[in-house]
């Protein structure tokens, strides 16, 4: 199944216009993780700082004719030290973004989330998939399919706001947010429908800002205006969402992977809510997906820096 190589061309172009963003890459010891960083550097969107066992990085580089002399490499003994050092580079201002390489997400995020020395803000961290599907006219932002396992209502507030902030950074001024469940009516025995209704009212009261929310919506009437019409759903979001907020990690992860493997969706992935954007992709993600994710991080990172200068 072939994915569109140009799916993220507009974001990549914007990132190239901004210029390279210093990015700490934790444990780039596989083909995909190293080549994703190298390709992003070749496009002029990141200045990678490669953090990991130098011998392992050099071995992968030699296999793919990568000249490591072009990059700063910090030699550490193992993946845990790589995550710790990469986070420290962000803390001390040497890097303005972070990328997970070929190490487990739990190991990587443990360092990011440390109360002392981590990259926490007042906002809960959450992951957003940015997906391009041929059958849908624009990007779909799916959250949270990678970090928050069973988020409660207040966690979903941050998850939703993080996704809204990401769409703003990417030029979508007033995104439409579909709060997904199995049904489109508030049902006391289905917690996600209660959460969706509460989130909508919180948006009405200004507790979530910058978007139009509606839910609960089932996936069919969230994505298809025809399905929404058939079910007599009157909604400013149904059939036209930018953001899909899923009930939990399991449903979101399955949705994103179904789109990738059954619908040839191109995808990027980023963590929002930390001090800097974090590229968090599956270890199975190819270099193209990592490049797209780096481009998203570049745009978000530069806009955070510009906001800090104001």
N, C-alpha and C positions, 0 to 999 in steps of 0.2 A: 504494500500500500504506500503510495507516494504522497508526501506532504508538500504543500506549497512552499518553496524555498524563499519566496518573496512576501510571505504572509505578514511580516513585521517590517516591511521596507520603510514605511513612514516613520516608525519609531526609531529605526536604525539611522535614518537620515537626520532626524532631529538630534540624536546622540552624537553623530559625527560633527554636526554644526557646533554643539557645545564643546567638543574636544574631550581629551582623555580625563577620566576620573581615577585617582589613585584607589586601587582595590586590593585588599588583602585576600589572597586565595589560600584557603586552608587545606593542606594535604592534596595537592594536584598530582597524584601518583597513579593515575590511569590515563588511557588515551583520551577519553571523553573530557575529563576534567582539565587536563593540561591543554588539549587542543582548543577547548572552548575559550580558555583564558588567552591563549596565543592568538586565536582568530579575532577575538575582541580587541586585542592590542593592535593587530594588523589593520583593523578598521578604524583605529584611532579613537576608540571609545573608552578604553581603560588603560591605565598604567599598572600592570599587575605586579604585586609583590608576592612571590611564590614562597609559601611557608610549609616546610615538610622535610623529611629525610632527603638530603641532597643526592645521595647515591640513587635512591628510587626515582627521584625526579629526573636525574640525568639519564638513567636507563630508558625511561619512557621517551625523553627528548631525543635520544640517539636513534631510537627505533623509527622516529618520524621526522628526522632531519631538522630538529628545532635547535636553533642557536641560542643557548641559554645565556650567553654573554650579554645579550640585549636586555636581560631582565635582572632585577634584584632577586636573589634567592637567599632565604634565611634557613639555615640548616638546624633542624630540631630532631630529636631522636625518634618520635613516634606521632601518631595521629592526635593523641590527646594534647601533647605539647604544641602541635600545629594549630589546633583550635584556640588554645590559650594565648599563643603568641599573636595569632591573627586578630583576635579581639583586642589585645593590648595595643596593636598598631592603630586601631580605630580610636581607642581611648586616648592615646597620646597625640592624635591628630595627623599621623603619617598616612593614614588611609581614610577615605570618605565613603567607602562601601566595603562589603564583605561578601565573599563567595565560598560556599561549601564545595569542597572537592570530593575525593573518594574516601569519605569516612561516614560513619553512621550518623543520621540526623540527631539522635539522642545525645551522642557524644559532642557533636558540634553545638547544639542548642543549650546544653548544660553550661557551657562557657558564656554564651550570649546572655543567658538568663540569670547568671550569678548576681546576688544582691550587691556584693562588693566586687567591683572589677568588671561587671557585665555591661550590657548596653541597654538596660531597661530605661523606659521613660514612665510617665504617669499612665500611659496607655498600654493595655494588654497587646502582646504581639500576636499577629495572625498572618496566615499565608493566603496569597491570592494567585490563582491561575489566570493568566490572560490567554484566551484561546481564540483561534480563528478557524471557523468551520465554513466550508464552501456553501452550505445551505442557509447560512445566516449572514445578513448584510454587513455586520461590523463585529468588532471584538466582543467576546463574552468574558466577563470577569466572574470567576467562581470562587467562593470563599465560605468556610475555611476547610480545606481538604487535606491539610498536612500537619497542623500543630494542635489545635484545640479539639480534644476528642469528643466530649459531650458538653458543649458550652451551655451555661445557664443564660438567663435573660441579660444580665449585666455584661457578661462576656460577649454576647451577640451585639450589644450596643457598640462595643469597641471594634468587633469584627466588621460590622457594617460601616462604621465611620472610617476605619482604615481603608476599606475598599473604595469608599467615596473619595477620600483624599487622594488615592492613587489615580482614579479616573480624572480628577481635577488636574493633577500633575501632567496627565497625558492629553489634556485639552478638551475634556468633556465637561462642560460647565454645569450641567444640570442632569446628572445621570438618573436613569430609572432603575429602581431596585425591586426585584421580585423576591419575596420571602417565601421560600419553598416549603411545602409539606406534601403529604400524600393526598390531601383534599383541599378544597378551596373555601371551606366553611369553618368557622370557629367551632371546634369540637372538644369538649372538656376532657375527653379521654386521650386526646392526642396533644401532648405538651407543645409540640412545635407550632400548632395552630394558635395556641394561647400566646406564645412568645411573639409570633408574627403580628397578632392583633395589638399587643402591647407596644411593640416596636413602632408600628404605624402611629399610634397615639403619642408616643414619645417624640416622633418626628414632628407631629402637629404642635407639640409644646416646646420645640426647639432644643430637645435633648439630643437629637441627631440632626445634623444640618447639611445643607448643600445638595439635596437629592429629593426625588419623588419616590416614596415608598408605597408598596401595596402588598398585602398578604393577609392570610395565607393564600398561596396559589399553588396548585399542582403543576408539575412540569409541563404538561401539555398546554394548559391555558396560560401559563407564563410565557411560553415561547411562541405559541400559535394564536394569532388573532381569531382565526376561524374556530379553533377549539373553544376559545373564550366566548365567542358569539353563540356557539351551539349551546353552551351551558348558561347563557344569559348573564354573563359576568360583565359588568360595566366597570372599566378600570382604565386609568391613564397609563398603566404599566403593562397590563396583559397583552402579549403578542409583540412587545417592543422593549424588552429590558436590556440594560447594559450590564447589570450586576445580578447574579443569582446567589443569594445567601442560603446555604444548605442547612438542614437541621443539625447535622453532626458530621464528624470527620469521615465516618464510614460511607455515608451516602454521597458526600462530596467527592471523596477519593474515587469511588466507583463511577460516578458521573464523569469526572475528568478523564479517567482512563478509558471509559467506553467511547468518549468522543475522540480520543487519540487513536485508539486501536480499531474502532469500527467505522469511524467517519473521517479518518485521516486528518484530524484536527492538528494544526500546528499550535504549540503551546510555549509559553514562558511562565516562570514562577518567581515570585518575590515575596519576602516577608516585610510587612509594614508594622509600624508601632515602635520600632527600636530607634536608637539615635541616628542610625544610617540605614539605607536600604540594604537588604540582605538577599543575595541570590541563593535560593534554596531549591535545587532540582534533584530529582531522583538520580541515584548513581547509574541508572540505566539510560538517563537522558543523553541524547547525542549532542555533538558539538554545536549543531545548528540551534537547538533549544537553549543551550547555555549562552550562545551569542545573543539570541533574542532577549534572554533574561538580563544579560549584562547591559544591553541597550536600554531596557526599562529602568534598571538601577541607575544608569548614567543620567537619564532625564530626571528621575526623582531626586537623585543626589544633588545635581546641579541646582534644582529648584529649591531644595532645602538650604543649600549654601547661600543662594541669592536671597532667600527669605531672611536668613540670619544676618545678612549684611544690611537689610533695610532698617 
